[in-house]
Amino acid sequence: MSHRVISLNNFSDLLGVSRATVEAWVRKGKHIVHIDDSGRRFFYLEELVGVPEIDAMLNTNWEQETIVSPSAVYNSVELFAGAGGLALGMEKAGFNHVLLNEFDKFACQTLRANRPNWNVVEGDIHNIDFSPYEGKVHFLSGGFPCQAFSYAGKRLGFEETRGTLFFEMARAIKEIQPLVFMAENVRGLLEHDNGRTLATIRNVIAELGYTLVEPRVLRAIQYNVPQKRERLILIAIRNDISSHVSFEWPDVCCDVRTLRDAFFKGALYDKDVPSSDGQQYPQSKKRVMELVPEGGDWRDLPEDVAKDYMKGSYNLGGGKTGMARRLSMDEPSLTLTCAPAQKQTERCHPVETRPLSVREYARIQTFPDEWTFCGNLSAQYKQIGNAVPVNLSWAIGRSLIRLFNQIESMGLIRPAEYLPSRPKTVLHGIFEGMVCEGTIKYENQSDVN
């Protein structure tokens, strides 16, 4: 009989606890550890029954959910679209994108290069009139930046968010009136500004006439993504529909994917990762990183080398485990950042002494190999690092399609109607019909470690 196994590190990541906690459980006899011929320690999944995250893997409907398909045409609008990670997953689930808005010119080039048929509106969301789409769009999504609100008034509602990009997303919802919308953000939004930011968002959603499904933090490693990324997902259903349907979150994948799955032919890809451009270390840094073992960090360096490399950070508190960090081939990647060689959030290749390449970055985010990225090397890393993992988006999208199929069965989905080819845009009150270009960072990367 073959057993399914999970390493101690991957078990700790799955549960969101430290490796030290898992080791303490082992010492107390809570879980039985096995050792293979090479000395690697692991658990049998079947011996971890009773752990909710493991039970979810052992009793998942993941495979059945992958064949969910739409029973009608469900038009969607995506805001803050970036390089298309969220949009691609939603398209794969079955949504029909009729508008994607993004400010960054390189990200817009990426979207157009890969999907010439998508209506990519490049420019500032403040200048877009979404009202022509009212009644013609079923679903709206986007990852708005996490910004503090004013709290000048007492309602803590729509007006208190004015001047933020969440306000613009709320305005789009108000003008379009989709049946359902989804917002995604970093986990830190839960505690942002002592919880007042999320409380205000809840109030605005109610003010807009929507019922919020209780928000949930989804760990990408549970959804066929070889990365320890976490995203807060908010899904809201219009009040006239919400009492008649129920949203079910996606089931988890049956396994934890690792960098080995990302870089080599196997469960995720049908061939090894293609070669591509990537940053390189200067020789001085390369000499330091060569001393770090697979899965290691600055703590594995000789003390004098570590002190010289880390400078003032050496004496600061905290684990600083992102510094001089080499990834492990048999574990998921740490959360990707906008650049793979930042000193505080190092992402060194597991066995080669270099930063991850562009295609390796893309595979960790589960982009298909044919999805190309435009702009210079820094722009490409930024686009990929800011993206929602495609497979995570696809999993959420399938659950949303199931929800829309419920709505459609009630006769609440109108047939696809004529849609304007481009929304009306206004730049500084003049130049109607033009679009603007620029760059902006649309994600708070506070969850990089």
Solvent accessible surface area in square Angstrom, and as a share of the most:
residue,aa,sasa,rsa
1,M,197,0.88
2,S,105,0.68
3,H,77,0.34
4,R,89,0.33
5,V,78,0.45
6,I,9,0.04
7,S,37,0.24
8,L,3,0.01
9,N,45,0.23
10,N,9,0.05
11,F,0,0.00
12,S,6,0.04
13,D,33,0.17
14,L,0,0.00
15,L,27,0.13
16,G,49,0.48
17,V,53,0.30
18,S,61,0.40
19,R,88,0.32
20,A,72,0.56
21,T,46,0.27
22,V,0,0.00
23,E,36,0.16
24,A,25,0.19
25,W,50,0.17
26,V,31,0.18
27,R,182,0.66
28,K,167,0.71
29,G,58,0.56
30,K,123,0.52
31,H,17,0.08
32,I,109,0.56
33,V,34,0.20
34,H,47,0.21
35,I,116,0.59
36,D,51,0.26
37,D,160,0.83
38,S,81,0.52
39,G,46,0.44
40,R,146,0.53
41,R,86,0.31
42,F,32,0.13
43,F,1,0.00
44,Y,45,0.17
45,L,4,0.02
46,E,63,0.28
47,E,82,0.37
48,L,3,0.02
49,V,103,0.59
50,G,56,0.53
51,V,18,0.11
52,P,101,0.63
53,E,39,0.18
54,I,0,0.00
55,D,41,0.21
56,A,40,0.31
57,M,5,0.02
58,L,54,0.27
59,N,113,0.58
60,T,31,0.18
61,N,73,0.38
62,W,12,0.04
63,E,117,0.53
64,Q,106,0.47
65,E,9,0.04
66,T,37,0.21
67,I,140,0.71
68,V,35,0.20
69,S,72,0.46
70,P,47,0.29
71,S,69,0.44
72,A,34,0.27
73,V,77,0.44
74,Y,0,0.00
75,N,2,0.01
76,S,1,0.01
77,V,0,0.00
78,E,2,0.01
79,L,0,0.00
80,F,16,0.07
81,A,6,0.05
82,G,24,0.23
83,A,2,0.02
84,G,0,0.00
85,G,2,0.02
86,L,8,0.04
87,A,0,0.00
88,L,11,0.06
89,G,0,0.00
90,M,0,0.00
91,E,49,0.22
92,K,113,0.48
93,A,3,0.02
94,G,24,0.23
95,F,6,0.03
96,N,65,0.33
97,H,16,0.07
98,V,18,0.11
99,L,0,0.00
100,L,0,0.00
101,N,3,0.01
102,E,2,0.01
103,F,39,0.16
104,D,10,0.05
105,K,68,0.29
106,F,52,0.22
107,A,3,0.02
108,C,0,0.00
109,Q,76,0.34
110,T,0,0.00
111,L,0,0.00
112,R,91,0.33
113,A,60,0.47
114,N,22,0.11
115,R,66,0.24
116,P,113,0.71
117,N,121,0.62
118,W,18,0.06
119,N,28,0.14
120,V,5,0.03
121,V,1,0.00
122,E,8,0.03
123,G,4,0.04
124,D,39,0.20
125,I,2,0.01
126,H,90,0.40
127,N,33,0.17
128,I,5,0.03
129,D,42,0.22
130,F,0,0.00
131,S,51,0.33
132,P,48,0.30
133,Y,0,0.00
134,E,98,0.44
135,G,28,0.27
136,K,51,0.22
137,V,5,0.03
138,H,14,0.06
139,F,1,0.00
140,L,0,0.00
141,S,2,0.01
142,G,0,0.00
143,G,12,0.11
144,F,4,0.02
145,P,18,0.11
146,C,17,0.10
147,Q,65,0.29
148,A,63,0.48
149,F,14,0.06
150,S,76,0.49
151,Y,38,0.14
152,A,96,0.75
153,G,31,0.30
154,K,202,0.86
155,R,139,0.51
156,L,51,0.25
157,G,2,0.02
158,F,18,0.07
159,E,77,0.35
160,E,13,0.06
161,T,0,0.00
162,R,142,0.52
163,G,62,0.60
164,T,11,0.06
165,L,18,0.09
166,F,6,0.03
167,F,12,0.05
168,E,11,0.05
169,M,1,0.00
170,A,0,0.00
171,R,42,0.15
172,A,0,0.00
173,I,2,0.01
174,K,112,0.48
175,E,44,0.20
176,I,0,0.00
177,Q,57,0.25
178,P,0,0.00
179,L,15,0.07
180,V,0,0.00
181,F,4,0.02
182,M,0,0.00
183,A,3,0.02
184,E,11,0.05
185,N,5,0.02
186,V,1,0.01
187,R,95,0.35
188,G,31,0.30
189,L,0,0.00
190,L,57,0.28
191,E,114,0.51
192,H,48,0.21
193,D,41,0.21
194,N,142,0.73
195,G,24,0.23
196,R,111,0.41
197,T,0,0.00
198,L,15,0.07
199,A,42,0.33
200,T,0,0.00
201,I,1,0.01
202,R,91,0.33
203,N,64,0.33
204,V,0,0.00
205,I,3,0.02
206,A,67,0.52
207,E,85,0.38
208,L,23,0.11
209,G,22,0.22
210,Y,6,0.02
211,T,65,0.38
212,L,34,0.17
213,V,31,0.18
214,E,115,0.51
215,P,19,0.12
216,R,115,0.42
217,V,35,0.20
218,L,4,0.02
219,R,49,0.18
220,A,0,0.00
221,I,2,0.01
222,Q,23,0.10
223,Y,8,0.03
224,N,20,0.10
225,V,0,0.00
226,P,0,0.00
227,Q,0,0.00
228,K,44,0.19
229,R,0,0.00
230,E,37,0.17
231,R,5,0.02
232,L,1,0.00
233,I,1,0.00
234,L,0,0.00
235,I,0,0.00
236,A,0,0.00
237,I,8,0.04
238,R,55,0.20
239,N,75,0.38
240,D,86,0.45
241,I,3,0.02
242,S,23,0.15
243,S,97,0.63
244,H,117,0.52
245,V,18,0.11
246,S,61,0.39
247,F,21,0.09
248,E,108,0.48
249,W,31,0.11
250,P,7,0.05
251,D,42,0.22
252,V,14,0.08
253,C,1,0.01
254,C,43,0.26
255,D,58,0.30
256,V,12,0.07
257,R,32,0.12
258,T,16,0.09
259,L,0,0.00
260,R,112,0.41
261,D,32,0.17
262,A,0,0.00
263,F,4,0.02
264,F,84,0.35
265,K,145,0.61
266,G,48,0.47
267,A,63,0.49
268,L,32,0.16
269,Y,28,0.11
270,D,114,0.59
271,K,108,0.46
272,D,79,0.41
273,V,34,0.20
274,P,46,0.29
275,S,114,0.73
276,S,46,0.29
277,D,105,0.54
278,G,20,0.19
279,Q,47,0.21
280,Q,128,0.57
281,Y,16,0.06
282,P,85,0.54
283,Q,116,0.51
284,S,68,0.44
285,K,29,0.12
286,K,65,0.28
287,R,148,0.54
288,V,22,0.13
289,M,0,0.00
290,E,98,0.44
291,L,90,0.45
292,V,4,0.02
293,P,69,0.43
294,E,79,0.36
295,G,37,0.35
296,G,8,0.08
297,D,4,0.02
298,W,37,0.13
299,R,150,0.55
300,D,71,0.37
301,L,13,0.07
302,P,66,0.42
303,E,108,0.48
304,D,103,0.53
305,V,39,0.22
306,A,3,0.02
307,K,96,0.41
308,D,96,0.49
309,Y,19,0.07
310,M,4,0.02
311,K,128,0.54
312,G,55,0.53
313,S,18,0.11
314,Y,50,0.19
315,N,132,0.68
316,L,115,0.57
317,G,69,0.67
318,G,67,0.64
319,G,44,0.42
320,K,42,0.18
321,T,42,0.24
322,G,0,0.00
323,M,2,0.01
324,A,0,0.00
325,R,41,0.15
326,R,13,0.05
327,L,6,0.03
328,S,18,0.11
329,M,8,0.04
330,D,51,0.26
331,E,25,0.11
332,P,4,0.02
333,S,0,0.00
334,L,12,0.06
335,T,3,0.02
336,L,0,0.00
337,T,2,0.01
338,C,23,0.14
339,A,23,0.18
340,P,0,0.00
341,A,28,0.22
342,Q,82,0.36
343,K,75,0.32
344,Q,101,0.45
345,T,12,0.07
346,E,0,0.00
347,R,0,0.00
348,C,0,0.00
349,H,8,0.04
350,P,2,0.01
351,V,95,0.55
352,E,83,0.37
353,T,26,0.15
354,R,45,0.16
355,P,1,0.01
356,L,0,0.00
357,S,12,0.08
358,V,6,0.04
359,R,25,0.09
360,E,7,0.03
361,Y,0,0.00
362,A,0,0.00
363,R,0,0.00
364,I,0,0.00
365,Q,0,0.00
366,T,9,0.05
367,F,0,0.00
368,P,38,0.24
369,D,29,0.15
370,E,132,0.59
371,W,2,0.01
372,T,70,0.40
373,F,18,0.07
374,C,31,0.19
375,G,29,0.27
376,N,96,0.49
377,L,52,0.26
378,S,72,0.46
379,A,12,0.10
380,Q,36,0.16
381,Y,0,0.00
382,K,54,0.23
383,Q,10,0.05
384,I,0,0.00
385,G,0,0.00
386,N,30,0.16
387,A,9,0.07
388,V,10,0.06
389,P,0,0.00
390,V,5,0.03
391,N,17,0.09
392,L,0,0.00
393,S,0,0.00
394,W,42,0.15
395,A,0,0.00
396,I,1,0.00
397,G,0,0.00
398,R,2,0.01
399,S,2,0.01
400,L,0,0.00
401,I,0,0.00
402,R,69,0.25
403,L,1,0.00
404,F,0,0.00
405,N,37,0.19
406,Q,60,0.27
407,I,0,0.00
408,E,54,0.24
409,S,91,0.59
410,M,79,0.35
411,G,64,0.62
412,L,72,0.36
413,I,21,0.11
414,R,138,0.50
415,P,115,0.72
416,A,61,0.47
417,E,69,0.31
418,Y,175,0.66
419,L,38,0.19
420,P,30,0.19
421,S,94,0.61
422,R,109,0.40
423,P,8,0.05
424,K,93,0.39
425,T,7,0.04
426,V,45,0.26
427,L,17,0.08
428,H,170,0.76
429,G,60,0.58
430,I,94,0.48
431,F,118,0.49
432,E,116,0.52
433,G,57,0.54
434,M,103,0.46
435,V,54,0.31
436,C,30,0.18
437,E,117,0.52
438,G,21,0.20
439,T,81,0.47
440,I,65,0.33
441,K,106,0.45
442,Y,27,0.10
443,E,19,0.09
444,N,58,0.30
445,Q,22,0.10
446,S,74,0.47
447,D,31,0.16
448,V,22,0.13
449,N,110,0.57
